[in-house]
C-alpha cells in the first residue's frame, strides 16, 4: 500500500514555522559531498575485493594449497563486514544525536586512513622487489586484520549517512532520483579501483613480488582529501535541524529502535540480502573462480569486468531511482530482484566456460543491471522505512546486519564451496577440479534473492512519505 505523502506529521503545531530552506546550491553540495564519500567507500570495497582474490593470499597467508590461502584471504574480507554492524550501531546513534554531518566526517577519516595504511604494511615473507624486503611473519596478517576492522567500523555508517543526507535534502516527488546520486559515487569508486588495479597489474603478472600492489591503497589518501574538503562545507540535513529546533532529539535511539522498529529492521535486512550478497559474489568470488586453475583465465580479468560493470551501473542507478519515483519503491526493487533470480544460473554457467569476453559481458550484466538496479532504487526506499528520530541508526543497523549475513559471508561460503568441490574432484592437481562449483554458488545466490523477493511482498511502499514523521512507515501505514 502506498502511503499518503501529505499525511500529517506528529511533530507538533510548529511544524511549518521552522522549515530550513534548501537551495539548489545546498542540494548540489550535498550530492557532491555524499557521492565522493561513497566513492571512497566503494573504492576501498572494490580494491579489497580484488586484492583478496588476487594478492592477499600469497602476501599475507602463504600456503602450499592455493584454496586454503584463498579462504583465509576472504576470511579477512569477512571480518570487515562482521564489525560493520558495530560501527553502524555506534555511529548510527551519534548520527541521530549529534547530526548526519558529524558522523559523515568521522567515518570518511577512518576508512581513508585505514585503506592508506594497508598500502604501508610489511608482508609475511617480504620480497626483494618490495620496499620492505624482510618479512614479519604472523604480524603481517594481524596488522591487516586490525586495519580491516577499522575500515569496517567506519564503513558501518558511511553509506547509510550518505543516503539519508540526500533523501532528507531531496524534493519528495524526486526523492528516489536524487537519493540515488550518491550511489553514482559507488560506480566512480569501483571504476577507479579497477582501473588503478588494471594499470598496476598490466605487465606485472608477478605483482606480489614488487611494491606495486601497494599503489592502489596509497591512492586512497587523494580521495580522502577531496571528500573531507567537500564535507566540511556541508549544511546539516533539514530533518535533523528540525529535530534540534523542536528539541526532539532522541537520547535513547538504540532502545527505541529495538522497542518500536524491529519490523522495519527485519524488512530492511531482507531487502538487502540479494543486493549485497550478489555484489560481493560477483566482485570478489567470481574473480577468484574464473582465475582459478579450473577455469584458467589469466590476467586482470576482474579489474576489466568491474570497469565495464560499473560503467553500466552508472547508467542504471539513476534510472532505477527515477523509476522508483514513477512506479514505486517496491515494484521497482522487486523487478530488479527478479532479473537477478532468473539470470543467476545462466551467468554462473557462462563464467565456467573460460571465455574472457563472455566473462566480462555476464559480470557486467549481473552487477550493472541486477545488483546495482536494486542498489539505485534502494537509497530512498530504506530511508523512508524509518521514522525521523531513529533513521540513521535504523538504516545503519539494517544495512550492516545484512552486509554480514550476505555480503561478508557469501564470498567465504563460495570459497569454501570451491575448496570442497576441488577436494571431491580429487584435489588441486587434477585438471578441471572445482569447475562444477558454479552450480552450488548459483543456487546459493538464488536463495538470497528469493528471500529479498519475498520481503518485497510484505513491505508497504513508503514512496513520498513525510520524512519528519517520527513513526516508521509500517506503523504509519497501519494507522
N, C-alpha and C positions, 0 to 999 in steps of 0.2 A: 504494500500500500504506500502511495506517495504522500508524504507529509505536506501539510499546508504551509507554504513558505511565509505566509502572513500570520501564522499563529502567534498569539500574544506571548511575550516573554514574561517570566515571573520575576524579572529583575527589579521591578518597582516603578513607581509613578514618575521617577525622574529619568526613565529610560531614553527619552528623546531630547533631553536637555544637556547631555554630556557626551554626545557622539563625537569622537575625534574626526577631524577632516582628513581624508586620504586623497591626496592629489595624484595625478598621473606620474609625476616625478617620484613620489613616495613609492608608488606601485612598481616602477621600473627599478628603483634602488633595491627594493625587497626582492624582486625577481633575480637581479644580478647577485645580490648577497647570498641568497639561498642557493642559487644554481652553482656558483663557484665552490661553495662549501660541499655541495653534493658531488661536484666533480672530484674534489679531493678524496671524499669517502670512497667513491667507486673507482678512482684511480688506484687507491690503496687496495680495494677489494679485488679488482681485476689483476693487479700486479701480484698480489699474494696468491691468487688462484693459479696464475701462470707459473709463478716460482715454485709453488707446492707441487705442481705437475711435472716440472722440468728440471729444477736445480736444487731445491732444498734437500731432497733425498741424499744425493752424494755429498753435499756440502756439510749438512748438519746431522744426518742419520745414515752414515755409511753402513752398508750391509752386503753380504755376499748374495743375498736374494733381493733382486730389484723390487719385487712385490712387497716385501717387508719394509723396505725403505720408503716406498710409496705410501703404505698405510700409516707409517709413523709421521711422514710429512703431512698427510691430510689430517692426522690427529692434532697437530698444532693449528691447522686451519680451523678445525672444530673448536679448539679451546677459545679462539677469538669469538666464536659465536656463543659458546657456553657462558661467557661472562657478560655478554651484551644485555641480558635481562637485568643484571645487577646495575649496569650503567644506566639502563632505561629507568629503573626504579629510583636510583639516586638522583640522576639529573632530571628525570621527569617531575619529581617532587619539587626540585628547585625551579623548574620551568613554570610550574603552577603557583609558586610562592614568590619568586623573585623576577620572573619575566622570561619571555622567549629569547630576547636578545642576549641576556647574560649567559644563558646556557649555550647558545649557539657559539659564542666566543670561546667558552671553556672547552667544548667538545672539539672544535676545529684545531685548537692548540694541541690537545692531547693526541689526536690522530696524526697530525702533521709531524710532530716531534718524534713520535714512536716510529713512524714509517722511515723518517730520515735516519734515525739511529740504527735501523735494521741494516742499512747500507754501510754502516761502520763496524759491524760485528766481525770478530775473528771467527774462523770456521773450525770444524772438528779436527781435520788433519793439516790444514793450511796448504798453500801451494806456492811454488816458486814464482809463478806469474802474478800472484796477488800482492797487495800492499803489505799484508801481514803473512809472511811465508810460514811461520810456525803455527801449528795447531794448538788448540787449548782443550781438546778432548770434550768431556761431558759438559764443561762450562758453556760451550758454544750453543747447544740446543737449549740449555737452561735460560741463557740470555735471550734467545729467540722467543722462547715461550713467554718470558716476562714482558717483552715488548709487544708481543701479540695480545697479551692480556690488557695492557694499557690501550692499545689500539681498539680492542673490542669494547672496553668500558666507554671510550669516547664515542664510538660509533653507535652505542646503545641508545643515544638520544638525538643524534645528529639529523638523521633523515626525518624523524618524527617532527623535530623542531622546524626544519625547512618547510615541510608540507603544511604544518599548522600555521606558520607565519604567512604563507601565501594564501591559504584558504581563508584566514581571518582578514586578510587585506582585500580580497577579491570581491567584485560585484556579484551578488547572489546568482544571477542568471548566467554568469560566465565563470562560475567558480571552478568547474571541472577543468576548463581550458587553462585558466591562469594557475591553478594549483598543480597542473601537470608540468609547468615550465621548469621548476627546479629539477624535475626528473630528466630534463634535457641535459642538465649538468652531469647526470649519470652517464649518458652516452658520450659526452665530451671526455669525462674521466676514463671511461672504458677504452675509447679510441686512442686517447693519448697514451695510456699504459700499453696497449697492444702495439702501437706504432714505435714507442720507445724500445719495447722489448724486441720487436722485429728488427729494428735498426741495429741494436746492440748484438743480437743473436746472429744477424746475417754475416756470413763469412767466418763465424767463430763457432763451429759445431761443438767444440770442447770449451764452452764458455765458463764452466765451473773451474777450469784451470787458470783463469785470469781474474782480474779485478773488475771486468766489465759488467758482471751480474749486479754489481753494486750501484751502477749509474741510475737505473730507473728509480731505486729507492731514494737516493740522494736528491733526485729531481723533485721530490715531494715538497722540499722547502720552498721552491718557487711558487707552487700553487698555494701553499700555506700563507706566504706573504701577501699575495693578491687577495685571498679570501679574508684575511684579517683586516686589510685596508678597507674592503667593501663593507664589512660587518660593523666596524667601528662607527660608520656614518649612518647606520640603520636607525629608524624610529622603532619604538616598541609597537607590537601589534595592537590594533584598535580594540579588540575584545579584552585584552589584558588591561589596557588603560581604563576601560570602563569598570572592570572589576576593582581596580585600585581606587577610582573616584568614588565608587559606591561602597567602599570598604567591605567588599565581598570576597577577598582573597581567602581561599580555603587553607587553614593552618594544619589540617589533617587530611591531605589529599589521598594518601595511601589507604587510610582507614575507610574513608568514604567511598573510594573506588571499589574496594573489596566488598563493602556493605551494599552498594547500590548498582554497581556496573558489571557484575560478573556475566550477565547475559551478553553485554556488548563485548567484553573481553573475549569470551569464547567464540563469538561470531568473527571478531577481528582476527583471531588466531586461525580459525578455519578458512577464512578468505585468503589468507596469505600462504597457506601450505603449498598450493600448486605453484604460485608465482615464485616464491623464494626457493623452494626445492628445485624447480626446473632451472632457475638462474644459476645455482651452484653446480647442478649436474652438467649443464651444457658449457659453462665457463671453465670448470675445473675437471670434472670427471671425464667428460667427452674427450678433452685434450689428452688426458692420460691414457684413455682407451685407444685412441687412434694412433698414438705414438708408441704404443706397447709393441712388443715383439710379435704378438699375434696378428695385429693389423699391419704394422710395419711402415706407417707413413713417416718420412723423415723431414727435418727442417722445421721452421717456425709456423707450423700449420695452425696452432692455437692462436697466435697473435694475428695472423691473417684472417682467420674466421671471425675473431672478435671485431676487427676493423669493419668488415662488411656487415656483420650483425648489428653493431652499434649504429652504423650509418643508416641502416633500415629502421632501427628503433627510434632514431632521432626524428624520422618522418611519422612513424606510427604513434608515438607517445602523445604529441599534441592533438592528433586526430582522434585518438581514444578519449582524451579529455573532453574534446568538443562533442564527440558522440554521446558521452555520458551526460552532458548538458542537454542534449536534444532528446535522447531516448531513455534517460535514467541511469543511475549508477549500477543498479542490479543487473538490468538486461545487458548492458554493455560489458560488464565484467564477466557475466556468465557466457556470453558469446565467445570471448577470447579463451575462456577456460575450456569450452567445448572444442575449439580449434586445437588446443594442446592435447586434449584427450584422444581425438581421432588421428592425430599425426604422430603420436609417441612411438608406436611400433614401426611404422614406415621410416621414421627418421633414424631410429637406432639401428634398424636393419641397414640403411644406407651407410651409416658410419662404419659398419663392419666390412664394407666392400673394399676399403683401402684406396679409394679414389680421392685425390686431392680436391679436384673441382667439386665433386659430389659432396664431400665433407663440408667445404666452405658454404655451399648452397643450403644444405639442410640445417647446419648450425645457425646460419643467418635467418632462415625461416622460423626455426624453433624459438630463438631468442627474440628476433626482431618483431615477430607478429604475436606468437603465443604468450611468451613471458612478459615482454615489455608492453604488449597491448593491455594485459591486466595491470601492469605497473602504472601505465599512464592514466587509467581510469580509477586507480586506487587512492590517489592522494586526497582528493576532496571526500571521497566515499568514507575512508577511515576516520577523517577528522569530524565529519558530520555525525558519525555514530555516537560521539561522546558529548556530554554537556560542557559548558564553558569552564567550570571550576576545576575539573579534573581531566581536561582534554589532553594536555601534554603528557601527563602520567599514563592515561589510558591508552593513547596511541603508542607511546613508547613501549609499554609492557606488552600490548598485543602484538606489536611488530617483532619485538625481540624474543618473546617466547616462541613464536612461530619460526623465527630465524634459527633457534636451537633445534626445534623439532623437525625442521625440514632442511633449511639451507646449510646448517652446520653438519648435521648427521648424514645427509644424502651422499656427499662425496665419500665419506668414511664408509658408509654401508656399501656404496658402489665399489670402492677399492677392495673391500672385504669380499664382495661377490666375485670380482675378477680373480682375487687370490684363490678363492675356493674352487672356482671353475678351472683355473690353471692346475691346481693340485689334482682335481678329478681327472683332468685330461692327461695326467702323467708327469706333470712338473714343467718348469720353465724351459727345459732343454728340448721338449717335444715341439716340433713345428706346429704353429697354429693353436697352441694351448691357450685357453681363455677366450678364444674368438666368440664362442656361443654365449658369453655372459651378457650380450646385448639384450637377449630375451628377458632375462630376470630384471635387468636395470629398467627396461621399458615398462615392465609390469609394475615395478615399484613406483615409477613416475605416475602411472595411471591411477594407482591407489591414492596418492596425494591429490591428484586432480579431481577424482570423484568426491573426495571429502569437501573440497572447495566448491564444487558444483552443488553438492547437497546443501552446503551452508547458504548459498545464494537464495535457496527456496524458503529459508526460514528467517531471512533478514529483511526488514522493511526498507524501502528505498528512501533515504534521507535527503534527497535532492532539494536544494534551495532552502533548507530549514533555517530557522533563526539561530545563529551561532551564539547569541547572547543568552539563550535559554540554558539554565543550569541542568536541565533534565537530559538524559540520554535519549537518542532517537527512538529506542524501543519503548521507553516509558512515555514519551510524548505521543507516540503512535497509538498506544493503548488508551490514552486519556480522552 
